[in-house]
Amino acid sequence: MDSIIIAAVTGVVSSVATIAAIKVDIGWIKQTQSDFKERLKLLENRLSVLEKNRVDSAS
């Protein structure tokens, strides 16, 4: 009987730890996506300026 209780407690603790790790990973992924989104906007703006300058210099 003791081994069943130990197994159940171990399973619950393992599940809680796994859920906590997944939540941390999801938070990290969201932050990384946000950082990439900001970098992409910056690059798009820089490209737009370069394209505008190229068109203006060609005229």
C-alpha positions as CSV (number, residue, x, y, z in Angstrom):
1,M,0.0,0.0,0.0
2,D,2.9,2.4,0.8
3,S,4.4,1.9,-2.6
4,I,1.1,2.9,-4.3
5,I,0.9,6.1,-2.2
6,I,4.6,6.9,-3.0
7,A,4.0,6.3,-6.7
8,A,0.9,8.5,-6.7
9,V,2.7,11.4,-4.9
10,T,5.7,11.0,-7.2
11,G,3.3,11.1,-10.3
12,V,1.6,14.2,-9.0
13,V,4.8,16.1,-8.2
14,S,6.2,15.1,-11.6
15,S,3.1,16.4,-13.4
16,V,3.2,19.7,-11.5
17,A,6.8,20.2,-12.4
18,T,6.2,19.4,-16.0
19,I,3.3,21.9,-16.2
20,A,5.5,24.6,-14.6
21,A,8.3,23.9,-17.1
22,I,5.8,24.1,-20.0
23,K,4.4,27.4,-18.7
24,V,8.0,28.8,-18.5
25,D,8.7,27.6,-22.0
26,I,5.5,29.2,-23.4
27,G,6.4,32.5,-21.7
28,W,9.9,32.4,-23.2
29,I,8.5,31.6,-26.7
30,K,6.0,34.5,-26.4
31,Q,8.8,36.9,-25.4
32,T,11.1,35.7,-28.2
33,Q,8.2,36.2,-30.7
34,S,7.7,39.7,-29.4
35,D,11.4,40.5,-29.8
36,F,11.5,39.1,-33.3
37,K,8.4,41.1,-34.2
38,E,10.1,44.3,-33.0
39,R,13.2,43.5,-35.0
40,L,11.2,42.7,-38.1
41,K,9.4,46.0,-37.9
42,L,12.7,47.8,-37.6
43,L,14.1,46.0,-40.6
44,E,11.0,46.6,-42.6
45,N,11.2,50.3,-41.8
46,R,14.9,50.4,-42.8
47,L,14.2,48.6,-46.0
48,S,11.4,51.0,-46.8
49,V,13.7,54.0,-46.3
50,L,16.4,52.4,-48.5
51,E,13.8,51.7,-51.3
52,K,12.5,55.2,-51.1
53,N,16.0,56.6,-51.3
54,R,16.8,54.4,-54.3
55,V,13.7,55.5,-56.1
56,D,14.4,59.2,-55.3
57,S,18.0,58.9,-56.5
58,A,17.0,57.2,-59.7
59,S,14.7,60.1,-60.7
